[in-house]
Amino acid sequence: MPAKDELARRRYENLVDRLESMMRAALKPQYKGYYEQLILSGDDLSEMGELKDVRRAAREAGHRLGWKPMTRLVGGRLFVLDEREAPDEVDQLATDDAAAAIDRARQEARRARD
């Protein structure tokens, strides 16, 4: 039985490493590590294994990056979010970016209607 436990442990560690790599790739340098997230599709999840294991591995990967990770399953997708409170300057930058994105979306919707 120990060989099976060792294999399971290695699979889990590989999953944590893979998720950490995906999280690092999604980092936005301008936010200095705050407001990060990873969204895994249903296909990603089915490829990675049991949902409980993926959630646990995602939380561990987030901790490695200094996140306060939280996972939520919504519509078959797993959201891994960093719940830390951001410093004021990062919060303001993220707010400005969100407002600009909303403005762009509205302008595109107007152009599509016209």
C-alpha positions, 0 to 999 in steps of 0.5 A: 500500500505505501507505493500507492500512497507515494504515487498519490502524493506525487500526483498531488504535488505535481497538481499543486506545481501545475496550478502554481505555474498557471497562477504565476502565468496569470499574474498582472505585474501592475497589481503587484500580486493582488487581485489575482485569480485563476479560472478552470473550465470544466474540461480543465477540472475533468483532466485534473482529477477529483474536484476536492483534490483540485480545490485543495491543490489550488489553495496550496498553490495560492498559499505558495504565492502569498495569496489568501486563496478561496475557491468557488465552483460556479457553472462547472468552472472553478474560480480560485481567487486571492482574497487579500486586501490590496493596498490603496494604490493597487486598489485605485489602479484596479478600480480605474482599469475596471471602469475603463473596461466597462467604458470600452464594453459600452462603446463597443455595444453602441457601435454594434447597435449603430 
